[in-house]
Amino acid sequence: MKESIKKNSQVLNGISTGKGNRAYIVALTLVATLGGLLFGYDTAVINGAEKSLVDFYILNILNPDFHTYALDVVTQYKWFVTISFYIIAIIITMQLFRLTGSFKRGTVAAGVILIIMIAWTLNYFSEPVAQTAAGLKAWADSV
């Protein structure tokens, strides 16, 4: 056992430079991610926190007296989703640059992703925000 550790790693100035087992690290990461996802689901849905969150955030949107508030919330949500998708697209593009190893091929892939994102953004923001409480409720239910 110790011989295999010595073969796969070196100690340089007290820091281990071993490569380790990538599959094991990925498996640990996936298990931790699944645990966090299930913990969040348990907290929100099973324990009943979802009802109070809906009462606090969604019911104000459906009240006709808070219509301008509802429009602001919907607009902020759309901007947040768009910025999040652009950040994800940038991360994917950077990975494509690393995987292709070629700036030219990576640039083509990045251009395609950018064109798709721009088309999606134009389509997403061209959809009008509902002006009635029923329309806002339908939008909130779809999210």
C-alpha positions as CSV (number, residue, x, y, z in Angstrom):
1,M,0.0,0.0,0.0
2,K,2.7,2.5,1.0
3,E,4.7,1.6,-2.2
4,S,1.8,2.6,-4.4
5,I,1.4,5.9,-2.6
6,K,5.1,6.6,-3.0
7,K,4.9,5.8,-6.7
8,N,2.0,8.2,-7.4
9,S,3.0,11.1,-5.3
10,Q,6.0,13.2,-4.3
11,V,6.5,15.5,-1.4
12,L,7.9,18.8,-2.3
13,N,8.6,21.3,0.5
14,G,6.0,19.5,2.7
15,I,3.3,19.6,0.1
16,S,2.0,16.5,-1.6
17,T,2.0,16.7,-5.4
18,G,0.3,13.4,-6.0
19,K,-2.3,13.1,-8.7
20,G,-4.8,11.1,-6.7
21,N,-7.7,9.1,-8.1
22,R,-9.9,11.4,-10.2
23,A,-12.9,9.0,-10.2
24,Y,-12.9,8.9,-6.4
25,I,-12.8,12.7,-6.2
26,V,-15.6,13.0,-8.7
27,A,-17.7,10.4,-6.8
28,L,-17.2,12.2,-3.5
29,T,-18.2,15.5,-5.1
30,L,-21.3,14.0,-6.6
31,V,-22.3,12.4,-3.3
32,A,-21.8,15.7,-1.5
33,T,-23.8,17.6,-4.1
34,L,-26.7,15.1,-3.9
35,G,-26.7,15.4,-0.1
36,G,-26.9,19.1,-0.3
37,L,-29.8,18.9,-2.8
38,L,-31.7,16.4,-0.7
39,F,-31.1,18.5,2.4
40,G,-32.5,21.6,0.7
41,Y,-35.5,19.6,-0.6
42,D,-36.1,18.3,2.9
43,T,-36.0,21.7,4.4
44,A,-38.2,23.4,1.9
45,V,-40.8,20.9,0.9
46,I,-41.0,18.1,3.4
47,N,-40.8,20.3,6.5
48,G,-43.4,22.8,5.2
49,A,-41.2,25.8,4.7
50,E,-42.4,26.1,1.1
51,K,-45.9,27.2,2.2
52,S,-44.6,30.1,4.3
53,L,-42.2,31.2,1.5
54,V,-45.1,31.2,-1.0
55,D,-47.2,33.2,1.4
56,F,-44.3,35.7,1.9
57,Y,-43.1,36.1,-1.7
58,I,-45.8,35.0,-4.1
59,L,-49.1,36.3,-2.5
60,N,-47.9,39.9,-2.6
61,I,-47.3,39.5,-6.4
62,L,-50.9,38.3,-6.9
63,N,-52.4,41.2,-4.9
64,P,-53.6,43.9,-7.4
65,D,-52.5,46.6,-5.0
66,F,-48.9,45.5,-5.4
67,H,-48.9,45.4,-9.2
68,T,-45.8,47.6,-9.7
69,Y,-44.0,45.5,-7.1
70,A,-44.9,42.4,-9.1
71,L,-43.6,43.9,-12.3
72,D,-40.4,44.8,-10.6
73,V,-40.0,41.3,-9.2
74,V,-40.6,39.7,-12.6
75,T,-38.2,42.0,-14.3
76,Q,-35.5,41.4,-11.7
77,Y,-36.0,37.6,-12.1
78,K,-35.6,37.8,-15.8
79,W,-32.4,39.8,-15.5
80,F,-31.1,37.3,-12.9
81,V,-31.9,34.3,-15.1
82,T,-30.2,36.0,-18.1
83,I,-27.0,36.9,-16.2
84,S,-26.9,33.4,-14.7
85,F,-27.2,31.8,-18.2
86,Y,-24.5,34.1,-19.5
87,I,-22.1,33.1,-16.7
88,I,-22.8,29.4,-17.4
89,A,-22.2,30.0,-21.1
90,I,-18.8,31.7,-20.3
91,I,-17.8,28.8,-18.1
92,I,-18.7,26.3,-20.9
93,T,-16.8,28.4,-23.4
94,M,-13.7,28.5,-21.3
95,Q,-13.9,24.7,-21.0
96,L,-14.2,24.4,-24.7
97,F,-11.1,26.5,-25.2
98,R,-9.2,24.2,-22.8
99,L,-10.6,21.0,-24.4
100,T,-9.9,21.9,-28.0
101,G,-6.4,23.3,-27.3
102,S,-6.8,25.5,-30.3
103,F,-7.8,29.1,-30.1
104,K,-9.4,29.0,-33.6
105,R,-11.7,26.0,-32.9
106,G,-12.5,27.4,-29.4
107,T,-13.4,30.7,-30.9
108,V,-15.8,29.1,-33.4
109,A,-17.5,27.2,-30.6
110,A,-17.6,30.3,-28.4
111,G,-19.2,32.3,-31.3
112,V,-21.9,29.6,-31.8
113,I,-22.7,29.7,-28.0
114,L,-22.8,33.5,-28.0
115,I,-25.2,33.6,-31.0
116,I,-27.4,31.1,-29.3
117,M,-27.4,33.1,-26.1
118,I,-28.2,36.3,-27.9
119,A,-31.1,34.8,-29.7
120,W,-32.4,33.3,-26.5
121,T,-32.1,36.6,-24.7
122,L,-33.9,38.5,-27.4
123,N,-36.7,35.9,-27.4
124,Y,-36.9,35.9,-23.6
125,F,-37.1,39.6,-23.2
126,S,-39.5,40.1,-26.1
127,E,-42.2,38.1,-24.2
128,P,-44.4,40.8,-22.6
129,V,-44.9,40.7,-18.8
130,A,-48.5,39.8,-17.9
131,Q,-50.5,42.9,-16.8
132,T,-53.2,41.1,-14.9
133,A,-53.2,39.2,-11.6
134,A,-54.3,36.0,-13.4
135,G,-51.5,36.3,-15.9
136,L,-48.9,36.9,-13.2
137,K,-50.3,33.9,-11.3
138,A,-49.9,31.7,-14.4
139,W,-46.4,33.0,-14.9
140,A,-45.5,32.3,-11.2
141,D,-47.0,28.8,-11.4
142,S,-44.8,28.1,-14.5
143,V,-41.7,29.1,-12.7
